[in-house]
Amino acid sequence: MRCEEPVKILEILRLTEQGFSQREIAQSVKCGKSTVGEIQKRCRNYKLQYDAATLMTNDEIKMLLYPDSFGHSIKEDPDWSSIHERLQINKRLNLQYLWEEYKADNANGLSYSRFCRRYLDWKDETGKNVIMVQNREPGKELFVDWMGDTLDCVVDISTGEILTAHFFVATLGDSSYPYVEAFPNERLYKWLLAHVNALKFLGGVPRVIVPDNCKTATTKPSYYDPAINRSYWEFARHYEVAILPARIREPQDKAPVESSVGWLETWLLEWLRGKRFFSFEALNAEIQSRVQELTKRPFQKRKGSRHSVFEALDKPALRPLPYTQFEYAEYIVRRTPANYHVEYEGFYYSVPHSLYKQMVTIRATATTIEVLNDNRERVALHQRRQTGSRYVTNLSHMPPHHRHQHNVNHFDGKKYRMWARNIGQQTYAVIDYLLSSQITEEQAYRSCMGVLQCSKKYGNERLEAACSKAITMKSCTYSTIATILKNGQDKVVASATSKPTPRHENLRGSEAYV
């Protein structure tokens, strides 16, 4: 005989003790007369009264009245908490695999069906299956995720290749108002661009963004202490939002976007399936048109539509967008090599030579290369190079002897003359003479550099005076000018008051040479 429910057993005991007949009891509890007789017999055999039965649990009543059938199913349970934890940690495990492990060690243990039933009962008893009601504050949370489904629907017009479209979905918590955009991949740059476009589309900024624990959002998945991707953190700081990743394998943490994904996979992706687009721009234009139509459909279990609730509640609660739009930046850590140029995508950018062997962080945007030291201080800023010379150098990053050699290597006759003209006419005359006196002007470059470098040690005025003296002496060479300056001869001026030589008999006049 099958076990009757304890509630029915209690009612039969209560009516029996009140003197009702078996027929009347059967009509009241909606069972057969024979069933009432069987229950009464079992209660008499085990001397079970109504008052005592009300103090017992359901399992205790069933074990007392049906010791054979109920006791047959009671076997020692495995450690359900350990099994549940393993299922949560390793997504490749399932109950079938864990049951086979359990059965190998417990030959007389639970059958597979009882194992699954007991596990589900344990989840019910411990509250693993219950759902908490979430009251979404308008404009507070934006839930973001990639759709699980993709579509091969974009044709590359240059090659004819069919490209796969990946769909980004963002949903506001209260209205479930969605934003959808298709991309050729799910890389970090596309992830951040989708966020920027979503906020621009919504016309405001929420206080919290709830992503999944995907690699584009976090570098270390964790509920209590997730490590947010550096570029994602920069995005959050720019828009002043909090990034709160959902728990791993806990879809209820981002229920709005999960339900929107399911809804859109049916009403959007199925509608797009079979169509062909020749650019992602065309595909996204079609998506926006379709989503606008879908959001105006009325809710089934609440008043209004996604669009009307968004306009009435969510949109007014959003904070205004910042004045400037976020610019994506990629962060890469490099160790400074001996040539103090760090590499990014085939080009080399200089950093101060004092950072040799130290770790620096490259922050690369579409237009700039910024280099940060370990204190997050900017030590170098360059315009990002896409073509041209592979080495981009700031002269201030060089040690002095490198800077000097660089200047020597990059000067020509035109630059030497320009430098000399800025000092003075006499210096320009010396430099012009040095360059013009050589068959190949490159032979005079070192002499010119030597002469002009004297201005740094002695100043422009003294160099100008020394060059004037060298011209008078008809010896326009570096060694002559350097000697004049070293000995201070440029400071000596011929005395205007010097007396003429007196006449005496030893002097001969002009007539002596006739």
C-alpha positions in Angstrom: 0.0 0.0 0.0 1.3 3.5 -0.8 2.0 6.0 1.9 -0.7 8.5 2.6 0.1 12.1 3.3 0.5 12.9 7.0 -2.1 15.7 6.7 -4.7 13.2 5.6 -3.6 10.8 8.3 -4.0 13.5 11.0 -7.5 14.4 9.7 -8.6 10.7 9.7 -7.3 10.3 13.4 -9.2 13.5 14.4 -12.5 12.4 12.8 -12.1 8.9 14.1 -11.7 10.1 17.7 -14.9 12.3 17.2 -16.9 9.2 16.4 -17.5 9.6 12.6 -18.0 6.5 10.5 -15.5 5.3 7.9 -17.9 6.3 5.1 -18.2 9.8 6.5 -14.5 10.1 7.0 -13.8 8.9 3.5 -16.1 11.5 2.0 -14.5 14.2 4.1 -10.9 13.5 3.3 -11.6 12.4 -0.4 -10.3 8.9 -0.2 -11.6 5.3 -0.3 -13.4 3.6 2.7 -10.7 0.9 2.6 -8.0 3.5 2.9 -9.6 4.9 6.1 -9.8 1.4 7.5 -6.2 0.7 6.8 -5.0 4.0 8.4 -7.2 3.3 11.5 -5.7 -0.2 11.8 -2.1 1.0 11.5 -2.8 3.7 14.1 -4.3 1.2 16.5 -1.3 -1.2 16.0 1.2 1.5 16.8 -1.1 3.1 19.5 -0.9 6.5 17.7 -3.4 9.1 19.0 -4.3 12.4 17.4 -2.8 14.6 20.1 0.5 12.7 19.9 0.5 12.8 16.1 0.2 16.6 16.0 3.5 16.8 17.9 5.3 14.7 15.4 6.9 15.7 12.1 5.7 14.4 8.8 8.7 12.1 8.4 8.2 10.7 11.9 4.5 9.8 11.2 5.4 8.1 7.9 8.3 6.2 9.5 6.0 5.0 12.3 3.1 3.9 10.2 5.1 2.7 7.1 8.4 1.4 8.5 9.0 -1.0 5.6 8.2 1.2 2.6 9.5 4.5 4.1 12.5 2.9 5.8 13.5 1.2 2.5 14.1 4.6 0.9 16.0 6.1 3.8 19.7 5.5 3.2 22.6 7.6 4.3 22.8 10.7 2.3 26.1 11.9 0.7 27.6 15.2 1.6 25.2 17.4 -0.4 27.0 20.6 0.4 30.2 19.2 -0.9 28.5 18.0 -4.1 26.8 21.4 -4.6 30.1 23.2 -4.2 31.8 21.0 -6.8 29.0 21.6 -9.2 29.3 25.4 -8.7 33.1 25.4 -9.1 33.4 23.1 -12.1 30.9 23.7 -14.8 31.9 20.5 -16.6 30.6 18.3 -13.7 27.0 17.1 -13.6 24.9 14.9 -11.2 25.4 11.8 -13.4 29.1 12.0 -13.0 29.0 12.7 -9.3 26.5 9.8 -8.7 28.8 7.4 -10.5 31.6 8.4 -8.2 29.3 8.0 -5.2 28.0 4.6 -6.4 31.6 3.3 -6.8 32.2 3.8 -3.1 28.6 2.9 -2.0 27.4 -0.1 -3.9 24.2 -0.2 -1.9 23.7 3.5 -2.0 20.9 5.6 -3.6 19.8 4.9 -7.2 20.4 7.7 -9.7 16.8 8.9 -9.6 16.7 8.9 -5.8 20.2 10.7 -5.7 18.8 13.5 -8.0 15.6 13.7 -6.0 17.4 13.9 -2.6 19.7 16.5 -4.0 16.8 18.7 -5.2 15.1 18.2 -1.8 18.3 19.3 0.0 18.4 22.4 -2.2 14.8 23.2 -1.4 15.4 22.7 2.4 18.5 24.8 2.4 17.0 27.6 0.4 19.2 27.2 -2.7 16.3 27.3 -5.0 14.3 30.1 -3.6 14.4 33.5 -5.3 14.7 36.9 -3.6 12.4 39.6 -4.8 14.4 42.5 -6.3 13.1 46.0 -6.1 15.0 47.9 -8.8 15.5 51.6 -8.2 14.9 53.7 -11.3 18.1 54.8 -13.1 20.4 53.1 -10.6 21.6 49.9 -12.3 22.6 49.1 -15.9 23.0 45.3 -16.6 25.3 44.4 -19.4 26.3 41.2 -21.2 27.0 39.5 -24.5 24.3 37.3 -26.0 25.1 33.7 -26.0 23.8 33.3 -29.6 25.6 34.8 -32.6 24.6 35.2 -36.3 26.6 34.7 -39.5 24.9 37.6 -41.3 27.5 40.2 -42.3 29.2 40.0 -45.7 32.7 41.4 -46.2 32.2 43.3 -49.5 36.0 43.1 -50.3 36.4 39.3 -49.8 32.9 37.9 -49.9 33.5 36.3 -46.5 30.6 35.8 -44.1 31.4 37.5 -40.8 29.9 36.5 -37.4 28.0 39.1 -35.5 28.3 39.2 -31.7 25.5 41.1 -29.8 26.0 43.3 -26.8 23.0 43.9 -24.6 22.5 46.6 -21.9 19.3 46.8 -19.8 18.2 49.3 -17.3 16.9 47.6 -14.1 13.5 49.1 -13.6 12.1 49.4 -17.1 14.2 46.6 -18.7 14.7 49.1 -21.5 17.4 47.5 -23.8 20.3 48.7 -26.0 21.6 46.2 -28.5 24.7 46.6 -30.8 26.4 44.1 -33.0 30.2 43.7 -33.3 32.6 41.4 -35.2 34.2 40.2 -31.9 34.0 40.4 -28.2 37.4 42.1 -27.5 37.9 44.7 -24.8 37.9 47.6 -27.2 34.4 46.6 -28.5 33.2 46.0 -25.0 34.1 49.5 -23.9 32.9 51.1 -27.2 29.5 49.3 -26.6 29.3 50.8 -23.1 30.0 54.3 -24.4 27.4 53.9 -27.2 24.8 52.5 -24.7 25.2 55.5 -22.4 25.0 57.9 -25.3 21.8 56.1 -26.5 20.2 56.2 -23.1 21.1 59.9 -22.7 22.5 59.6 -19.2 24.6 57.7 -16.7 23.4 55.2 -14.0 25.1 54.8 -10.7 26.0 51.1 -11.0 26.9 48.9 -14.0 26.5 45.1 -13.4 28.5 43.0 -15.9 29.2 39.3 -15.9 32.5 38.0 -14.6 33.8 37.9 -18.2 37.5 38.5 -19.1 36.6 41.8 -20.7 35.3 43.0 -17.4 37.5 41.4 -14.7 41.0 40.0 -14.5 40.3 38.0 -11.3 36.7 36.8 -11.0 35.5 37.1 -7.3 32.3 38.1 -5.6 33.9 39.8 -2.7 37.1 41.2 -4.3 36.9 41.2 -8.1 39.9 42.7 -10.0 38.4 45.1 -12.6 40.2 45.3 -15.9 42.4 48.4 -16.0 40.7 49.9 -19.0 37.3 49.1 -17.6 38.3 50.9 -14.4 39.3 54.0 -16.4 35.9 53.9 -18.1 34.2 53.7 -14.7 36.3 56.6 -13.3 35.5 58.7 -16.4 31.7 58.3 -16.0 31.9 58.1 -12.2 30.0 54.8 -12.0 30.5 51.7 -9.8 31.3 48.4 -11.5 29.8 45.5 -9.5 30.3 42.2 -11.3 27.7 39.5 -10.8 28.6 36.3 -9.0 29.9 33.4 -11.0 27.1 31.2 -12.3 24.5 33.2 -10.5 22.2 34.5 -13.3 19.7 35.9 -10.8 22.2 38.7 -9.9 21.6 40.1 -13.4 18.1 38.8 -14.0 17.0 41.9 -16.1 19.6 41.4 -18.7 19.2 37.6 -18.7 15.5 37.9 -19.3 16.1 40.6 -21.9 18.6 38.4 -23.7 16.1 35.5 -23.9 13.4 37.9 -25.1 15.7 39.5 -27.7 17.0 36.1 -28.9 13.4 35.2 -29.8 12.1 38.5 -31.1 15.2 40.1 -32.6 17.7 37.3 -33.5 15.0 35.1 -35.0 13.8 38.1 -37.0 17.3 38.8 -38.3 18.1 35.1 -39.1 18.5 34.5 -42.8 19.1 38.2 -43.6 22.4 39.5 -45.1 24.0 42.8 -44.4 27.1 44.3 -46.1 28.4 46.2 -43.1 27.9 46.2 -39.3 26.6 49.8 -39.6 23.7 48.5 -41.7 23.1 45.7 -39.3 23.0 48.0 -36.3 20.7 50.4 -38.1 18.3 47.5 -38.6 18.7 46.4 -35.0 17.9 49.9 -33.6 14.7 50.0 -35.8 13.5 46.6 -34.6 14.3 47.2 -30.9 12.5 50.5 -30.9 9.4 48.7 -32.2 9.8 45.9 -29.7 10.1 48.2 -26.7 6.8 49.8 -27.4 4.9 46.5 -27.0 3.0 46.4 -23.7 4.1 44.4 -20.7 2.2 41.2 -20.0 2.3 41.4 -16.2 2.5 45.2 -15.5 1.2 48.4 -16.9 2.9 50.2 -19.8 5.8 49.1 -22.0 9.6 49.2 -21.7 9.7 52.4 -23.6 7.0 54.2 -21.5 8.4 53.1 -18.2 11.9 54.2 -19.3 10.7 57.6 -20.3 8.6 58.0 -17.1 11.0 56.5 -14.5 14.5 55.5 -15.6 15.5 58.4 -17.9 14.7 61.2 -15.4 16.7 59.4 -12.8 19.9 59.1 -14.9 22.8 61.4 -14.2 23.9 63.7 -17.1 26.7 62.5 -19.4 30.1 64.0 -18.9 31.3 66.8 -21.2 33.8 64.6 -23.0 33.3 61.1 -24.3 35.5 58.3 -22.9 38.5 57.3 -25.1 39.5 53.7 -25.0 43.1 53.1 -23.7 45.0 49.9 -23.6 47.5 49.3 -20.8 50.7 47.3 -21.3 53.5 46.8 -18.9 57.1 46.9 -20.3 60.6 46.9 -18.8 62.7 49.8 -20.1 65.6 48.4 -22.3 69.1 49.8 -22.6 68.1 52.1 -25.5 65.3 53.6 -23.3 62.6 53.1 -26.0 59.6 50.9 -25.1 57.8 49.0 -27.9 54.1 49.2 -28.7 52.7 47.6 -31.9 56.0 47.7 -33.8 57.0 51.3 -32.9 59.4 52.4 -30.1 58.8 55.4 -27.9 61.4 57.0 -25.7 61.2 57.3 -21.9 63.7 59.1 -19.6 67.0 57.2 -19.6 67.0 57.1 -15.8 64.2 54.5 -16.0 66.5 51.9 -17.5 65.6 48.4 -16.3 62.5 49.7 -14.5 58.9 48.6 -15.2 56.7 51.2 -16.9 53.1 51.1 -18.0 52.1 52.1 -21.6 48.7 53.8 -21.9 47.9 53.7 -25.6 44.9 55.5 -27.1 44.0 56.0 -30.7 46.1 59.1 -30.9 48.6 59.2 -28.0 51.1 57.0 -26.2 51.4 57.9 -22.5 54.1 56.2 -20.3 53.6 55.9 -16.6 56.1 55.0 -13.9 55.4 52.7 -10.9 53.8 55.7 -9.0 51.3 56.2 -11.9 53.0 59.4 -12.8 53.3 60.4 -16.5 57.0 60.3 -17.6 56.5 60.5 -21.3 53.9 61.5 -23.8 54.1 60.9 -27.6 51.8 61.1 -30.6 51.0 57.6 -31.6 52.8 56.6 -34.7 51.1 54.5 -37.4 53.6 54.9 -40.2 57.1 56.4 -40.7 60.2 56.0 -38.5 59.9 53.2 -36.0 61.7 55.2 -33.3 60.0 58.2 -31.7 62.5 60.1 -29.5 62.2 63.1 -27.1 65.7 64.7 -26.8 65.1 65.5 -23.2 65.0 61.7 -22.4 68.6 61.3 -23.6 71.7 61.4 -21.4 73.9 64.4 -22.2 76.4 62.6 -24.3 73.7 61.0 -26.4 72.0 64.3 -26.9 75.3 65.9 -28.0 75.9 63.1 -30.5 72.3 63.3 -31.8 72.7 67.0 -32.4 75.9 66.4 -34.3 74.3 63.7 -36.4 71.3 65.8 -37.3 72.9 69.1 -38.2 73.6 70.2 -41.8 75.0 73.4 -43.3 71.7 75.2 -43.3 71.2 74.6 -39.6 74.7 75.6 -38.7 74.3 78.9 -40.6 71.0 79.5 -38.9 72.5 78.8 -35.4 75.4 81.1 -36.2 73.2 83.9 -37.5 71.3 83.9 -34.2 74.6 84.6 -32.4 75.9 87.3 -34.6 77.3 88.5 -37.9 81.0 87.7 -37.1 80.1 84.1 -36.0 78.0 83.7 -39.1 81.0 84.8 -41.3 83.3 82.3 -39.6 80.8 79.4 -40.0 80.0 80.3 -43.6 83.8 80.4 -44.3 84.3 77.0 -42.7 81.5 75.4 -44.7 82.4 77.1 -48.0 86.1 76.3 -47.7 85.6 72.5 -48.0 85.0 70.6 -51.1 82.3 68.7 -49.2 80.7 70.7 -46.5 80.2 67.7 -44.2 84.0 67.8 -43.5 83.4 71.1 -41.7 80.5 70.0 -39.5 82.6 69.0 -36.5 84.6 72.3 -36.7 81.3 74.2 -36.9 79.8 72.3 -34.0 82.9 73.0 -31.9 82.8 76.8 -32.6 79.1 77.1 -31.9 79.3 75.0 -28.7 81.7 77.7 -27.4 78.6 79.9 -27.0 77.3 77.6 -24.3 80.5 78.0 -22.2 81.6 81.6 -22.9 78.3 83.2 -24.1 77.3 84.8 -27.4 79.1 88.1 -26.9 82.5 86.6 -26.3 82.1 84.1 -29.1 81.2 87.0 -31.4 84.3 89.0 -30.3 86.5 85.9 -30.7 85.3 85.4 -34.3 85.9 89.0 -35.1 89.5 88.7 -33.9 90.0 85.4 -35.8 88.8 87.2 -39.0 91.2 90.0 -38.4 94.0 87.4 -37.9 92.8 85.6 -41.1 92.7 82.4 -39.1 89.1 81.3 -39.0 89.6 77.8 -37.4 88.1 76.2 -34.3 91.5 75.9 -32.6 92.2 79.6 -33.1 88.8 80.7 -31.7 89.0 78.2 -28.8 92.5 79.6 -27.9 91.3 83.2 -28.1 88.5 82.4 -25.7 90.6 80.3 -23.4 93.2 83.0 -23.0 90.7 85.8 -22.9 92.2 87.5 -25.9 88.7 88.4 -27.0 88.6 90.8 -24.1 91.7 92.7 -25.1 91.0 96.0 -26.9 93.7 98.0 -28.7 94.4 101.2 -26.6 93.4 104.4 -28.5 95.7 106.6 -26.4 99.0 104.9 -27.1 101.8 107.4 -27.9 103.7 107.2 -31.3 107.3 106.1 -31.3 109.6 109.2 -30.9 111.9 110.2 -33.7 115.7 109.5 -33.3 118.8 109.0 -35.6 118.2 105.3 -35.9 114.9 105.8 -37.7 114.9 105.8 -41.5 112.3 107.7 -43.4 110.7 106.9 -46.8 113.5 108.5 -48.7 115.8 105.7 -47.6 113.9 103.3 -49.8 114.1 105.4 -53.0 
